[in-house]
Amino acid sequence: MVELKSCPFCGGEAQISTDTEAVKDTMGRFWAYTVVCSRCCATSGLTYTPDKAIEAWNRRESK
């Protein structure tokens, strides 16, 4: 798994969050994963795998 970059807005630590109540979509994917900053609560948006959430978070530009 790729390492999470720090928050592009405040420099805070990022963590993967999992929605334990997620349900499957019509293709059988669980849209349950997002990356969240522990300081300012910025998020990557919901994805269906932890790797996709990390990819979305890490491609954002930093300050």
C-alpha positions as CSV (number, residue, x, y, z in Angstrom):
1,M,0.0,0.0,0.0
2,V,1.2,3.5,-0.8
3,E,2.0,5.9,2.0
4,L,-0.5,8.7,2.7
5,K,0.7,12.3,2.1
6,S,0.0,14.9,4.8
7,C,-3.1,17.1,4.4
8,P,-2.7,19.6,1.5
9,F,-4.6,22.2,3.4
10,C,-3.2,22.2,6.9
11,G,-0.4,19.6,6.9
12,G,-2.2,17.4,9.4
13,E,-2.0,13.6,9.5
14,A,-4.2,11.7,7.1
15,Q,-6.0,8.4,8.0
16,I,-8.1,5.9,6.1
17,S,-11.7,5.8,7.3
18,T,-14.1,2.9,6.7
19,D,-17.9,3.2,6.7
20,T,-19.0,0.0,8.4
21,E,-22.5,0.5,7.3
22,A,-21.8,0.7,3.6
23,V,-23.8,-1.4,1.2
24,K,-22.9,-2.9,-2.1
25,D,-23.7,-1.0,-5.3
26,T,-25.2,-2.8,-8.4
27,M,-21.7,-4.0,-9.4
28,G,-21.0,-5.5,-5.9
29,R,-18.6,-2.8,-4.7
30,F,-18.6,-1.3,-1.2
31,W,-18.2,2.5,-1.4
32,A,-16.9,2.6,2.1
33,Y,-13.4,4.1,2.1
34,T,-12.2,7.7,2.4
35,V,-9.1,9.5,3.7
36,V,-9.7,12.1,6.4
37,C,-7.3,14.7,7.9
38,S,-7.2,14.3,11.7
39,R,-6.7,18.1,12.1
40,C,-9.1,19.9,9.7
41,C,-11.3,17.0,8.6
42,A,-10.7,17.4,4.8
43,T,-11.6,14.2,2.9
44,S,-10.7,12.5,-0.3
45,G,-14.3,11.6,-1.1
46,L,-15.8,8.1,-1.0
47,T,-14.2,5.2,-2.9
48,Y,-14.7,1.5,-3.2
49,T,-11.1,0.4,-2.2
50,P,-8.6,1.7,0.3
51,D,-6.0,2.0,-2.5
52,K,-8.4,4.2,-4.5
53,A,-8.9,6.5,-1.5
54,I,-5.2,6.9,-1.1
55,E,-4.7,7.5,-4.8
56,A,-7.4,10.3,-4.7
57,W,-5.9,11.9,-1.6
58,N,-2.3,11.8,-2.7
59,R,-2.9,13.4,-6.2
60,R,-4.2,16.6,-4.6
61,E,-1.8,19.5,-4.6
62,S,-0.1,20.5,-1.4
63,K,0.3,24.1,-0.2
